[in-house]
Amino acid sequence: MLRPAMAQYTVTRPLYSEDSFAQDHEKIYRQRKTLLDHVKAYFTCNSKRAKNTALSLLPIIGWMRIYRIKEWLLSDIVSGISTGLVAVLQGLAYSLLASLPPWYGLFAAFFPVITYFFLGTSRHISVGAFPVLSLMVGAVVTRLVPDEGPPANITGFEGLTPDQQRVVVAASVTFLMGIFQLAMGLLQVGFIVMYLSDTLVSGFTTAAAVHILVSQLKFVLGLVVPGLSGPLAIIYTLEKIFVQITDTNIADLVTSIIVMVVVFIVKELNDRYKAKLPVPIPIEVIMTVIACGVSYAFNFKDKYKVDVVGAIPKGYEPPMAPNMQIFAQTAVEAFPMAIVGFAVAFSVAKVYATKHDYLIDGNQELIAFGVSNIFGAAFRSFAASTALSRSAVQESTGGKTQVAGLLSAIIVMIVTLAIGFLLEPLPKSVLGAVVIINLKGMLMQFRDIPYLWRKDRPDCVVWIVTCVASILLGLDLGLAVGLGVELLAVVFRTQFPRCSVLVNIKGTDIYRDRKDYLSIYEPDGVKIFRIPSPIFFANIEFFRGKLVEAVGFNPLRVLRKRNKALRKIRKLLKKGELQITDKGLMQTGSGPIEESEDESNMEDLDQPTNFQDLPVQVNWNAELPAGICVPKVDIHSIILDFAAVSFLDISALKGLKAALKEFIRVDVEVYIVACDTYILEKLHSCKFFDDEIKTSIFFPTLHDAMLHTLERHPCQSQHKSPFEKVFTHSNHDSQINGGSSLRNRDKVVSEPETKF
Amino acid sequence: MLRPAMAQYTVTRPLYSEDSFAQDHEKIYRQRKTLLDHVKAYFTCNSKRAKNTALSLLPIIGWMRIYRIKEWLLSDIVSGISTGLVAVLQGLAYSLLASLPPWYGLFAAFFPVITYFFLGTSRHISVGAFPVLSLMVGAVVTRLVPDEGPPANITGFEGLTPDQQRVVVAASVTFLMGIFQLAMGLLQVGFIVMYLSDTLVSGFTTAAAVHILVSQLKFVLGLVVPGLSGPLAIIYTLEKIFVQITDTNIADLVTSIIVMVVVFIVKELNDRYKAKLPVPIPIEVIMTVIACGVSYAFNFKDKYKVDVVGAIPKGYEPPMAPNMQIFAQTAVEAFPMAIVGFAVAFSVAKVYATKHDYLIDGNQELIAFGVSNIFGAAFRSFAASTALSRSAVQESTGGKTQVAGLLSAIIVMIVTLAIGFLLEPLPKSVLGAVVIINLKGMLMQFRDIPYLWRKDRPDCVVWIVTCVASILLGLDLGLAVGLGVELLAVVFRTQFPRCSVLVNIKGTDIYRDRKDYLSIYEPDGVKIFRIPSPIFFANIEFFRGKLVEAVGFNPLRVLRKRNKALRKIRKLLKKGELQITDKGLMQTGSGPIEESEDESNMEDLDQPTNFQDLPVQVNWNAELPAGICVPKVDIHSIILDFAAVSFLDISALKGLKAALKEFIRVDVEVYIVACDTYILEKLHSCKFFDDEIKTSIFFPTLHDAMLHTLERHPCQSQHKSPFEKVFTHSNHDSQINGGSSLRNRDKVVSEPETKF
């Protein structure tokens, strides 16, 4: 023993193939549920299920019943007021991203919140405008109602001002997005957000931050730049900005820079003294109020020609029906909006649900956001999701339930109905500055690139492609491209895996890559080939190539050569130039036969070698007479390690079957080990087995298959039956004289009973 | 022994963890090639490589050197003439699919063949028009130059007839397609055709057959139907056909039906007597000649208003430059054409290459088709690939090399230059009938649906979606949708795999699903969880959920409850309501403490339990005083079977790390077994290991980990050290009294040294 007191690993059991294992260990018959059963179960209805469904459709019933008025109400009120102030400010700012008049952002912070209060399962998120989503709305709005040139040809636009047309577009696309979300929720397909990996979302939101930054530059600089959309819009926008950079409004620029610097510093302080501050300082709200006052006092609007928020109409507008023509023209854009809106809200909600230990229901969230967006759109609000920053305010100021959300909506309503006029002198550049400074976190994600590059190349490629595509092609197309690349990356990871030839590690039942270890035992004539990934259409040919490479010969070519040789032997026998003797076949003719290409029956050459009409079998590895030459095959068994094959598709099934047959037809035995139970079942149900491929080729472990092989092909060395000796000694033995004497044995001759 | 003379499986070796295995078995240090090395190797240049590259760029040099004039030339001549006749007929027919005047199909059967002769690596395919590709050209042509309404606004169209405009469009899109193919060939990305699985191609070509059928109906019925393109074009086309179905030209219909019936019957006979016929009867050519004669004799054109091929201009037209504006407008369509054209040619070429035992080079094929299409387009030919039917003629009539192809091109040239006028009276309905009857094989692929449904559901879904999308949305969009669904199917297969809890099969070292077997050994406190697929962003959460389900408790919740309990204990100790005695903690206060929510430091609850300032450790599974209640954890070890985990991405890495920490923090040991070497290396390089997660958790086999666990947590039953006894007896022993007495042992108590 090398290390004293080390535990031993001792196993003595019969050698098992899958067949003999199944004989010894009876399997319990389990009735598997079919697709029909699942469908039936899904549509089964009873009173309990009905009640549960009703409850899950109105989550408010659940949490209202456990609402602790004494403890929670005060927290909710404090949180609601703080969140409401932030919601007013963000509503104004984000409606600029959506290319809409500022006060529509107040609608987005009011209507969707009301319905979410009843339908939502998250108790902590603050529903309302989300910058990326607002920007996506803005792209649609500026495409259909451009700043320059006529609006799209849509009935219903007649007699409306451009701003009114834009509101109609924004509301309609929001309505459609709500329909998509509601439909997805009812169809229970909320799981699709799983496909938005962290990497994809990081690349996408970074690109969105770049778009937002560029879109806010015009407000910060006080320039008039038409909103553009479509591929490369960002380039054209930057071009238009730089062309007129000399016209920058200095008052706007200075105000913006002051706001940005102050907000940035106070936010850093908030972060640093997080533990000590009871509540973070609401610096954006403070700066906005100050800017409002200063702008009013010095009459920025007239004196410095600063663009201000301007008159906010008091009260709400009558509800409107969405425009069907706009539906048709924006369907392709509304779908990614529905996905992005839901994905963001769901991921933020999940963070708080984990933190506060309650469950959120993805499908119910989809329904809640769907209804909220439909309801909001009917009142001219635009697309709602959640903003991380606002939700953080709601939660950190003590919000316990959506009661806080409802109160924030009431604050927004008060601003809309009563004191909105106070915001009139607020310069738009201040809103732009607040938006830009909040991009810090999203832009910091650029640091993911070197991190991902070091850790995982494919993920890094997905990040970069998603980001670049989203910046250049626009957010909707970019998201589609990113998704495609991400899926391709998954396929790619399994497509060119590192196959390896395994060998036994001396004195153990462990098998490892032969290139990695020194003390290995590798009996002649056996190759162990590990397939380290699932097999499917994109890699089955790759594996067949690698397998041929590993064994060192192409079985199909060998088979053809053998069949050709057989044809010749038959011909020679007919002509009498070969004769059958005791020692096999003897050449009596005069040397090699002329080469003649007889391609009349090419297909026959792929059939198994047929010795039927010949009096002897041919040992292909012996010397053949009459100049007939076939490639030697020095392998009698191939063992395929299927441990990592997690699925097989139909192409893989066909390819595998063809590959196995090719080897079996040149008298090489093929064994498959550690195959998954479900794959084995599938092989049975797909009629994988026939006369040539039998179920007896499956073994539970590599070592079982190896022992079986060695038993069938005992080596011609001094040991008569070496496999037990080799494999049963302890580690100690093998280190001294165990397997080494068994290496470099004579070539194993397959079919020793046949003579030529 | 149950079966006499059965081989035994006996292993005695030390118990290994991955760490101790690495100590005992030294690993050879292998320098892995970095990306940079690969790039360097790729760009290394020497004279031999240069020569090989030159040779591979001109494959004709290779096969010309081994050309056996005596044996091959005659075959090639016979084959060339037969193929040439078929090429003429197909050229005329397929140019109808491309919505071009018939004689341009003769160009497509001539120019690309010339360049392919020099550059192609396949010796047997017949280059020229391919129906699906012709239809895709037709879709572009009718989009830019519709039958009704003005053509697209393109400079260069002025002063051209609609037919001339169409030729310009077809040639330009072919040129662009050639550029794409050439670029892909030079970039060595020929492997992308791997993504076109058999299922996808089957669904796609079936859809194409439906499109072709519909597009030929107008010729067969003698109707005037404008060519349409874009989504749902097939529905509109059918509508237009049925609206005027009463105007059917009876002469056309009768001719078509006769041709179809005769061709169908003779083709069936060809199939049936394949073995006896030296060469299949060229029934299409015969029927065409007869139809030509009949039409001329009875003056079909004037008498029955039958639409005929009409005057074919003698000779070739001057070369032309492609139109850049058309490039910009057709780029999205040219790319799928490049893929489809290459994929079809490559798959046909591969069949013959395998049959005749030579190699084809995918990238060189891309270059060959790229150059051929660019060259052809310059002479107004349209997109070339290969048609399976024509290649079959070339090969079956004895073609040995592309010399046959060259001769077929010369036949086509003779028809173009000299005897084209003979084809003038040929009714277009005959061409349509020939095209339709050749669709039989493609339409028969509908039989794949029930076959795939039985064998592999996801593949069936891919087939149906690809086919339906290609029919309804058009071939280019349909191909994109199909590809997306196909990739999604691969992801989907690994996304919701069947996880299982494994148990030891009594008397063996084999572990199987516990639900499947009766004679199992499952020590208390150990759970073996098998992850049967790669782990990545789309399924990491799924696995974490399944693992929590399998172990029966959520570790994060348990940890939080424990930390909360610890806070209470500290408080009680401070207040003096708890005292430390010899037996642990003793309650001296007056019953349960009031519930009070202290959420000031929620994050602290996720940290490891900290006993630092407490005089004793707490045994969480014992009864706790003072009404403090934490969930019991009856598991001390989890073993994760990673055998089928073929890759981990960055999200999976993070998720796995978080999951492991959660369990480790509630004092559950986690072991990972059978982890791939490359994954282990990746975990090291990604800094997966830290104070909590150690490398010692990795074991080479399930049995090693199980033995290790049992050693660390010896059971409280009558056996002192049962694990060796249980696991070393032979099968015979275990069947009688082996492991059964060890089941239903006392609960294993974790941390027996701690007292409360």
Interface residues (C-beta under 8 A of the other chain):
Chain A: M1 L2 R3 M6 A7 Q8 Y9 T10 V11 T12 R13 P14 L15 Y16 S20 F21 D24 H25 E26 K27 I28 R30 L35 E71 M194 Y195 S197 D198 T199 T354 K355 H356 D357 L452 K455 D456 R457 P458 D459 G484 E486 L487 L488 V490 V491 R493 T494 Q495 P497 R498 I505 G507 T508 D509 I510 R512 D513 K515 D516 Y517 L518 S519 P532 S533 P534 F536 F537 A538 N539 E541 F542 L556 R557 R560 E597 M602 A643 A644 V645 S646 F647 D649 I650 S651 L653 K654 A674 D676 T677 Y678 S685 C686 P700 T701 H703 D704 L707 H708 E711 E724 F727 T728 H729 S730 N731
Chain B: M1 L2 R3 M6 A7 Q8 Y9 T10 V11 T12 R13 P14 L15 Y16 S20 F21 D24 H25 E26 K27 I28 R30 L35 E71 M194 Y195 S197 D198 T199 T354 K355 H356 D357 L452 R454 K455 D456 R457 P458 D459 G484 E486 L487 L488 V490 V491 R493 T494 Q495 P497 R498 I505 G507 T508 D509 I510 R512 D513 K515 D516 Y517 L518 S519 P532 S533 P534 F536 F537 A538 N539 E541 F542 L556 R557 R560 E597 M602 A643 A644 V645 S646 F647 D649 I650 S651 L653 K654 A674 D676 T677 Y678 S685 C686 P700 T701 H703 D704 L707 H708 E711 E724 F727 T728 H729 S730 N731
